Amino acid sequence: MKSMTGYGKVCEAFDVKNIIVEIRTLNSKQADISVKLPPLYRSKEIEINNILKTRLERGKIDCYITVAYSKGNAKIDINENLFKSYYEQLRQMTNNVGADSTYLTQYVLQRDDVSQSENNELKPEEADILLMAVNKAVDAVDNYRQVEGKVLKEDFIKRVNLIHSLADSVEPFEKQRVPAIKEKLMQRLEELQIDNIDNNRLEQELIYYLEKLDVTEERVRLAQHIKYFLETIEIDEAQGKKLGFIVQEMGREINTLGSKSNDAEMQKIVVKMKDELEKIKEQLANAL
């Protein structure tokens, strides 16, 4: 099992550059990918997207690619005319609204169309280094996800087993409950002092009513769902969505058991099971 939360950062050197790839992932129902990269690398954006989608499968995936030049080696070509045009227009706007223009020069120089490196074409060798860095960052994210997933798995197993134990603890109350309900109904009939009761029909109705309150079937189905959950969680492939469906079925059986219980002690047990199930649901939102 893997978590959808992950982080990876890799730095690879090429010529006078350091290509830095940083990837952060969070939980999401689908693959929600965002890639931010320098203009020089835009031709590889689709390929990078495909790597992220194929290897990370699902989640909110933010990929940041930046370039840092070795000190003293960066050669930047500044478009002087474009710089002047941007600067004058922005300076006039800041004066009109009374805004601070202290960092105006720095802002204009950060524009990609104003400041460009001397090499405006992506070399094949640099493209290979870039994609290698992306794959290494994905490896780091995957390792992070596996560590987080192990913690999730242990928590799921603990809580599901607790639900199983709580379901088993219902049995003694179930055996005591049926005779108590029957006795209560008979006392109520005596209080009503109804004559000419058809005892055979009364017995049939009592059996029918008590069968409607029987929770054996719900407990058996819940045990089957729990078994299936524990089997599914051991599969190496991404099973987060499937586990979510199984948990929904577990919830239905627990709710039905609660509605049939008609007993204070059984209701307390059902509340505990619901509490554990809600905690599983919350954590499952982060499972791949």
N, C-alpha and C positions, 0 to 999 in steps of 0.2 A: 504494500500500500504506500502511496505517496500523498503528500500534502500539496495543495496548490500554491502555498506560500513558499517563495524561494528567492534567492539572491546570488548573483555571480558577477565578478568583475575580473577582467583580463586586460593586460597591457602587452602589446606586441610591437617590436621595433621594426621600422622599415626606413632605410636611408637616414635622414635627419629627423624623422618623425617617430612619435610614439602613438600607436593607434590604441585607444582605450575603449573597450566595450563593457558597458554596465547594464545588467538585466535585472529587473525586479518583477516578481509575479505575485498576484493576489488571487483570491477566489472569484470566480465568475462562472455562470452557467455555460457560456460559450467561449470560444477563443476570441478575445478582445485585444488586438495587437496594435501597439503604437511604436513606431520607429522614428527616432530623431537622429539625423546624421548630417555631416557636412555636404555641401553641394557637389563636391568632387565624387562622392560615393553614391549619388542618387541612382545611377544606372544599375546598382546592385540591390536596390531597395526591395524589389519583388523577390529576388533570390533569398534575401535575408528574411523576409516575411515567411517564405515557404519553409525555411529551416526552423524558424520559431514555431510555426503552426504544426509542422510534422513531428518535431521532437518534444515540444512542450504540451501539445494536444489541446489543453483547455486552461482557462484562467485569464485574468487581466494581465497582459504581458507588456511591460514598458521596456524598450531597448534604447539606450542612449549611446551614441558613438561620437567620440570627440578625438581631435588630433592635437597633440602637444609637440612643439618643435624643440629640438635641442638648443640650448642657450647660444645665441649668437649665430645660428645657422639658418634661421627663418628668413626667407627673402619674400617680402610682400610687395605686390604691385598695387599701388593706390590710384584709383581713377580720380584724378584731381578735379576735373570739371563736375563729375557727379557728386564728389564730396562737397564742393562749394555750393552746388544747387540745393542739396539736402540741408546743409548747415544754415544757409541764409533763410530758407523757408521755415525751418524749425526755430531758429533764433527769433524770427519775427513773430511766430506764433507764441513762443514763451513770453516775449515782451508784452504782447497783447493781453495775455491772461495773467501776467505777473508771476509766472512760474520760475522755478530755479533752473538756470541754464549751466550750472557748474560742470555737469558731466555730459554736456551736449556733444563735445568733440569725441569723447570716448564712445558714446552711443552711435554716432554716425560711422565711425571707423569699424564698428562691429558688424555693420551690414555686409552681407556676402558680396553684393554687387559693387561695393566701394573698395573693399580690401580683398584681394585674391592672391593666392600663392603663385609663384612663377610657373608652376606646372598645372595647367588647366585640364589635362587629360589623365585619366586613370590608367596607370601602367598595369599590365597583366600580373606582374609580380606583386604589386601592391594589392591588387584585387584578391589574389590568393591569400596573402597575409591577413587581409580584412576578414575573409570568410573563415579562415582558420581561427581567428580571434573570436568570432561569433560562436563557432562550434565549441570552443573551449569554455566560453562564458556559459553556454547552455549546459555543458558538462557540470560546471560548478553549481548551476541552479538545480540540476537534476540530483546531485549529491545532497544539496540542502533539503530538497523536497523529500528524499528518502529518509533522512534523519528525522524530519518533522513527521513524516508518515508513520514511522515506527512508534512515535509517542502517541499519535492518534489511534493506531491499531491497538496498542496496549489498553488505552482508555476505553475503546469500544468493547473489547473482550471483557474487561472488568464489569462494565455497566450491563452488558447483555446477560452475563452470567448472574448478576445480581437480580435482574428482572426474572430470570428463570427460577432462582431460589425463592423470590417473593411469590411467584405463581404457584410453586409447590407448597408454600406455607398456607395457601388458601384452603387446602384439602381438609384439615381438621375442622375448620369453621363451617365448611360445606356440609360435613357429616352431621354436625350439631344443628345446623340451620334448618334443614328440612323437617325434622321432628318438631322443632320449636314452632315453625310456621304452621304446621298441621295442628298442633295443640292450640295455638292461638286462634285459628279459624274455628275449631270445634267449640272453644269457650265462647266465642262471639255468637255462634249459632244458639248455644244454650241460653245466653243472655237474651236473645231475641224471642225465645220461647215459641218457636214455630212448630205447629202440629202437623201430623201427616207427612213427614219427610220421607222421601224415597231414598233409603240408605244406599241402594245400588247406584242410583244416579249421582248421589252425593259423592260416593267413593270415586266414580268415574271423573267427576268434575275436579275433585281434589287431585287425583293423579295427573290430569291434564294440566292443572294450574302449577303443580309442583315441577312437572317436566319442563314447563316454560321457564322456570327459575333455575333449572340445572345448568351449571357452567362447565361441565366436563368437556363438552365439545369445544368450547372456546379455549380451555386450557390445553387440550391436545393440539389444536391448530397453532396456538401461540408457541408451544414447544417445537413444532415443525418449522415455524418461521425462524425461531432462534437458531435452530440447527442449520438451516439454509444460510442464515446470516454469517455464522461462524465458518461455514464451508467457503462461502463467497469471499470473505475477507482474506483468505489464504491464497487466493489467485493473484499472480503477479501483475496481471494487466489492470488498467484503470477500471475500477468497479464502483466509484463513488455514486453514480446515478442509480445503479442497480441496487446498491445497499439502501439508498433512499426509498426506493419502491418497497423493499422488504420491510423497512421500518414503518412505512405507511400501513402495511398489512398487520404488523404487530400492534400498531395503535388501534386499529379497528377491533381486534380481538380484546384488547385491554378495555376499551370503551364499552363493549358489549358486556364483558364480565362485570364491569362496574354498575351498569344499568340493571343487571340481573341480581346483584349481590343481596340487596335488601337486608344488609347486616352491617352494623357500625364497624366491627373489626375488619371485615372484608373490605369495606370502603377505604379504610386507612391504608391497607396493603395496596389497593388499586391506585390510590393517590401517590404512593411511593414509586410504583411502577411507572406512572405517567411522568413523574418528576425525572426519573432516570432516562426515560425515552426522549423527553424534551432536550436533555443535555446531549444525547446522542445526535438528535436532529441538528442542533446548533453546530456541533463539531463536523457533522457530515457535509455541511455547506462548504467546508474547506478541504474535503477529501477529493482527490483526482479521480 
